[in-house]
Amino acid sequence: MLRYAVIFFVIAIIAAIFGFGGLAAGAASIAQILFFIFLVLAVLSLISGIFRR
């Protein structure tokens, strides 16, 4: 999932360079959402790993 967030972030940067503001904003928001989902899942995995021991 972090991989997809990075891909959408790169798409947003490239779109912003070429002047596609709407596409850049959409890709950046998707990247942000995926990154926060990744963080939540990583924290949950860390917490569940601690309690399993």
MMTF fields as JSON, N, C-alpha, C and O atoms, coordinates in Angstrom:
{
  "mmtfVersion": "1.0.0",
  "mmtfProducer": "UNKNOWN",
  "numBonds": 211,
  "numAtoms": 212,
  "numGroups": 53,
  "numChains": 1,
  "numModels": 1,
  "chainsPerModel": [1],
  "groupsPerChain": [53],
  "chainIdList": ["A"],
  "bondAtomList": [4, 2, 8, 6, 12, 10, 16, 14, 20, 18, 24, 22, 28, 26, 32, 30, 36, 34, 40, 38, 44, 42, 48, 46, 52, 50, 56, 54, 60, 58, 64, 62, 68, 66, 72, 70, 76, 74, 80, 78, 84, 82, 88, 86, 92, 90, 96, 94, 100, 98, 104, 102, 108, 106, 112, 110, 116, 114, 120, 118, 124, 122, 128, 126, 132, 130, 136, 134, 140, 138, 144, 142, 148, 146, 152, 150, 156, 154, 160, 158, 164, 162, 168, 166, 172, 170, 176, 174, 180, 178, 184, 182, 188, 186, 192, 190, 196, 194, 200, 198, 204, 202, 208, 206],
  "bondOrderList": [1, 1, 1, 1, 1, 1, 1, 1, 1, 1, 1, 1, 1, 1, 1, 1, 1, 1, 1, 1, 1, 1, 1, 1, 1, 1, 1, 1, 1, 1, 1, 1, 1, 1, 1, 1, 1, 1, 1, 1, 1, 1, 1, 1, 1, 1, 1, 1, 1, 1, 1, 1],
  "groupList": [{"groupName": "MET", "atomNameList": ["N", "CA", "C", "O"], "elementList": ["N", "C", "C", "O"], "formalChargeList": [0, 0, 0, 0], "bondAtomList": [1, 0, 2, 1, 3, 2], "bondOrderList": [1, 1, 2], "singleLetterCode": "M", "chemCompType": "L-PEPTIDE LINKING"}, {"groupName": "LEU", "atomNameList": ["N", "CA", "C", "O"], "elementList": ["N", "C", "C", "O"], "formalChargeList": [0, 0, 0, 0], "bondAtomList": [1, 0, 2, 1, 3, 2], "bondOrderList": [1, 1, 2], "singleLetterCode": "L", "chemCompType": "L-PEPTIDE LINKING"}, {"groupName": "ARG", "atomNameList": ["N", "CA", "C", "O"], "elementList": ["N", "C", "C", "O"], "formalChargeList": [0, 0, 0, 0], "bondAtomList": [1, 0, 2, 1, 3, 2], "bondOrderList": [1, 1, 2], "singleLetterCode": "R", "chemCompType": "L-PEPTIDE LINKING"}, {"groupName": "TYR", "atomNameList": ["N", "CA", "C", "O"], "elementList": ["N", "C", "C", "O"], "formalChargeList": [0, 0, 0, 0], "bondAtomList": [1, 0, 2, 1, 3, 2], "bondOrderList": [1, 1, 2], "singleLetterCode": "Y", "chemCompType": "L-PEPTIDE LINKING"}, {"groupName": "ALA", "atomNameList": ["N", "CA", "C", "O"], "elementList": ["N", "C", "C", "O"], "formalChargeList": [0, 0, 0, 0], "bondAtomList": [1, 0, 2, 1, 3, 2], "bondOrderList": [1, 1, 2], "singleLetterCode": "A", "chemCompType": "L-PEPTIDE LINKING"}, {"groupName": "VAL", "atomNameList": ["N", "CA", "C", "O"], "elementList": ["N", "C", "C", "O"], "formalChargeList": [0, 0, 0, 0], "bondAtomList": [1, 0, 2, 1, 3, 2], "bondOrderList": [1, 1, 2], "singleLetterCode": "V", "chemCompType": "L-PEPTIDE LINKING"}, {"groupName": "ILE", "atomNameList": ["N", "CA", "C", "O"], "elementList": ["N", "C", "C", "O"], "formalChargeList": [0, 0, 0, 0], "bondAtomList": [1, 0, 2, 1, 3, 2], "bondOrderList": [1, 1, 2], "singleLetterCode": "I", "chemCompType": "L-PEPTIDE LINKING"}, {"groupName": "PHE", "atomNameList": ["N", "CA", "C", "O"], "elementList": ["N", "C", "C", "O"], "formalChargeList": [0, 0, 0, 0], "bondAtomList": [1, 0, 2, 1, 3, 2], "bondOrderList": [1, 1, 2], "singleLetterCode": "F", "chemCompType": "L-PEPTIDE LINKING"}, {"groupName": "GLY", "atomNameList": ["N", "CA", "C", "O"], "elementList": ["N", "C", "C", "O"], "formalChargeList": [0, 0, 0, 0], "bondAtomList": [1, 0, 2, 1, 3, 2], "bondOrderList": [1, 1, 2], "singleLetterCode": "G", "chemCompType": "PEPTIDE LINKING"}, {"groupName": "SER", "atomNameList": ["N", "CA", "C", "O"], "elementList": ["N", "C", "C", "O"], "formalChargeList": [0, 0, 0, 0], "bondAtomList": [1, 0, 2, 1, 3, 2], "bondOrderList": [1, 1, 2], "singleLetterCode": "S", "chemCompType": "L-PEPTIDE LINKING"}, {"groupName": "GLN", "atomNameList": ["N", "CA", "C", "O"], "elementList": ["N", "C", "C", "O"], "formalChargeList": [0, 0, 0, 0], "bondAtomList": [1, 0, 2, 1, 3, 2], "bondOrderList": [1, 1, 2], "singleLetterCode": "Q", "chemCompType": "L-PEPTIDE LINKING"}],
  "groupTypeList": [0, 1, 2, 3, 4, 5, 6, 7, 7, 5, 6, 4, 6, 6, 4, 4, 6, 7, 8, 7, 8, 8, 1, 4, 4, 8, 4, 4, 9, 6, 4, 10, 6, 1, 7, 7, 6, 7, 1, 5, 1, 4, 5, 1, 9, 1, 6, 9, 8, 6, 7, 2, 2],
  "groupIdList": [1, 2, 3, 4, 5, 6, 7, 8, 9, 10, 11, 12, 13, 14, 15, 16, 17, 18, 19, 20, 21, 22, 23, 24, 25, 26, 27, 28, 29, 30, 31, 32, 33, 34, 35, 36, 37, 38, 39, 40, 41, 42, 43, 44, 45, 46, 47, 48, 49, 50, 51, 52, 53],
  "secStructList": [7, 2, 2, 2, 2, 2, 2, 2, 2, 2, 2, 2, 2, 2, 2, 2, 2, 6, 6, 7, 2, 2, 2, 2, 2, 2, 2, 2, 2, 2, 2, 2, 2, 2, 2, 2, 2, 2, 2, 2, 2, 2, 2, 2, 2, 2, 2, 2, 2, 2, 2, 2, 7],
  "xCoordList": [0.824, 0.0, 0.872, 0.53, 1.987, 2.898, 3.448, 3.717, 3.607, 4.082, 3.103, 3.521, 1.805, 0.801, 0.763, 0.545, 0.972, 1.004, 2.164, 2.014, 3.315, 4.473, 4.22, 4.603, 3.588, 3.287, 2.353, 2.596, 1.29, 0.374, 1.055, 0.736, 1.983, 2.717, 3.582, 3.64, 4.248, 5.073, 4.198, 4.572, 3.046, 2.117, 1.674, 1.564, 1.42, 1.009, 2.112, 1.833, 3.343, 4.459, 4.633, 4.816, 4.576, 4.719, 3.576, 3.796, 2.371, 1.217, 1.323, 0.933, 1.846, 2.002, 3.062, 2.91, 4.115, 5.164, 4.608, 4.937, 3.778, 3.221, 1.977, 1.428, 1.52, 0.433, -0.966, -1.944, -1.081, -2.4, -2.789, -2.572, -3.356, -3.642, -4.672, -4.499, -5.749, -6.796, -6.315, -6.618, -5.563, -5.025, -4.007, -3.967, -3.193, -2.192, -2.866, -2.436, -3.911, -4.613, -5.289, -5.27, -5.883, -6.524, -5.532, -5.777, -4.408, -3.392, -2.773, -2.47, -2.587, -2.008, -2.962, -2.527, -4.252, -5.199, -5.293, -5.419, -5.234, -5.238, -3.981, -4.053, -2.833, -1.582, -1.64, -1.146, -2.24, -2.348, -3.244, -2.912, -4.362, -5.281, -4.614, -4.705, -3.939, -3.268, -2.152, -1.942, -1.44, -0.369, -0.915, -0.332, -2.029, -2.607, -3.186, -3.111, -3.752, -4.216, -3.037, -3.127, -1.922, -0.719, -0.235, 0.129, -0.229, 0.222, -0.664, -0.163, -1.966, -2.896, -2.669, -2.611, -2.54, -2.312, -0.964, -0.85, 0.051, 1.365, 1.317, 1.9, 0.628, 0.513, -0.29, 0.082, -1.384, -2.173, -1.365, -1.473, -0.569, 0.276, 1.328, 1.617, 1.893, 2.888, 2.268, 2.856, 1.097, 0.42, 0.023, 0.191, -0.502, -0.892, 0.324, 0.234, 1.454, 2.69, 3.198, 3.752, 3.018, 3.462, 2.605, 3.131, 1.281, 0.384, 0.448, 0.055, 0.927, 1.014, 2.141, 2.087, 3.137, 4.295, 3.982, 4.824],
  "yCoordList": [-1.179, 0.0, 1.247, 2.247, 1.189, 2.323, 2.548, 3.68, 1.47, 1.558, 2.355, 3.198, 2.096, 2.835, 4.309, 5.182, 4.58, 5.963, 6.714, 7.864, 6.065, 6.696, 6.888, 7.915, 5.925, 6.045, 7.219, 8.01, 7.352, 8.477, 9.804, 10.826, 9.806, 11.013, 11.451, 12.638, 10.508, 10.82, 11.319, 12.259, 10.703, 11.169, 12.595, 13.412, 12.899, 14.248, 15.264, 16.362, 14.911, 15.828, 16.06, 17.198, 14.994, 15.128, 15.942, 16.787, 15.697, 16.453, 17.927, 18.799, 18.207, 19.598, 20.309, 21.488, 19.61, 20.205, 20.584, 21.645, 19.734, 19.995, 20.87, 21.186, 21.267, 22.226, 21.64, 22.364, 20.377, 19.765, 19.826, 18.873, 20.941, 21.172, 20.225, 19.716, 19.978, 19.091, 17.669, 17.01, 17.191, 15.834, 15.718, 14.709, 16.739, 16.717, 16.698, 15.972, 17.487, 17.523, 16.188, 15.714, 15.587, 14.283, 13.203, 12.41, 13.162, 12.147, 12.372, 11.413, 13.617, 13.901, 13.498, 12.993, 13.717, 13.322, 11.803, 11.273, 11.105, 9.641, 9.138, 8.218, 9.732, 9.333, 9.581, 8.773, 10.691, 11.014, 10.014, 9.559, 9.674, 8.703, 7.341, 6.709, 6.883, 5.583, 5.576, 4.567, 6.686, 6.757, 6.66, 5.971, 7.341, 7.275, 5.889, 5.419, 5.237, 3.861, 2.952, 2.085, 3.153, 2.374, 2.583, 1.622, 3.837, 4.106, 3.427, 2.86, 3.484, 2.844, 1.338, 0.739, 0.725, -0.722, -1.105, -2.151, -0.281, -0.564, -0.493, -1.339, 0.506, 0.636, -0.529, -1.088, -0.898, -2.033, -3.324, -4.147, -3.506, -4.69, -4.701, -5.747, -3.547, -3.443, -3.753, -4.483, -3.211, -3.446, -4.912, -5.496, -5.506, -6.916, -7.814, -8.862, -7.436, -8.21, -8.151, -9.128, -7.024, -6.877, -7.74, -8.39, -7.757, -8.509, -10.013, -10.781, -10.448, -11.879, -12.526, -13.724, -11.78, -12.334, -12.47, -12.917],
  "zCoordList": [0.0, 0.0, 0.0, -0.63, 0.699, 0.69, -0.712, -1.115, -1.435, -2.822, -3.678, -4.471, -3.525, -4.288, -3.881, -4.722, -2.611, -2.157, -2.798, -3.21, -2.883, -3.521, -5.014, -5.574, -5.662, -7.092, -7.338, -8.249, -6.551, -6.727, -6.392, -6.999, -5.44, -5.114, -6.291, -6.61, -6.93, -8.108, -9.251, -9.951, -9.445, -10.482, -10.187, -11.102, -8.921, -8.543, -8.824, -9.305, -8.533, -8.793, -10.287, -10.721, -11.075, -12.525, -13.109, -13.977, -12.646, -13.135, -12.757, -13.534, -11.571, -11.144, -11.987, -12.307, -12.341, -13.171, -14.543, -15.075, -15.108, -16.435, -16.402, -17.457, -15.226, -15.118, -15.042, -15.229, -14.779, -14.627, -13.143, -12.394, -12.742, -11.323, -10.753, -9.646, -11.494, -10.985, -10.829, -9.835, -11.809, -11.745, -10.617, -9.913, -10.447, -9.378, -8.01, -7.114, -7.848, -6.568, -6.277, -5.141, -7.296, -7.106, -6.748, -5.84, -7.455, -7.165, -5.792, -5.082, -5.421, -4.107, -2.985, -1.95, -3.186, -2.139, -2.023, -0.919, -3.142, -3.093, -2.391, -1.575, -2.7, -2.055, -0.555, 0.231, -0.159, 1.264, 1.986, 3.08, 1.387, 1.998, 2.136, 3.188, 1.073, 1.12, 2.16, 2.833, 2.298, 3.28, 4.697, 5.534, 4.98, 6.311, 6.6, 7.735, 5.608, 5.797, 6.106, 6.975, 5.389, 5.649, 7.085, 7.762, 7.55, 8.911, 9.949, 10.92, 9.75, 10.689, 10.716, 11.79, 9.549, 9.498, 10.096, 10.735, 9.901, 10.478, 11.998, 12.677, 12.537, 13.996, 14.567, 15.599, 13.909, 14.387, 14.352, 15.261, 13.327, 13.232, 14.335, 14.915, 14.618, 15.677, 17.029, 17.827, 17.293, 18.572, 18.718, 19.788, 17.653, 17.748, 17.894, 18.535, 17.323, 17.489, 18.913, 19.417, 19.561, 20.953, 21.866, 22.769, 21.644, 22.515, 22.284, 23.162, 21.14, 20.883, 21.661, 21.939, 22.01, 22.736, 24.15, 24.928]
}
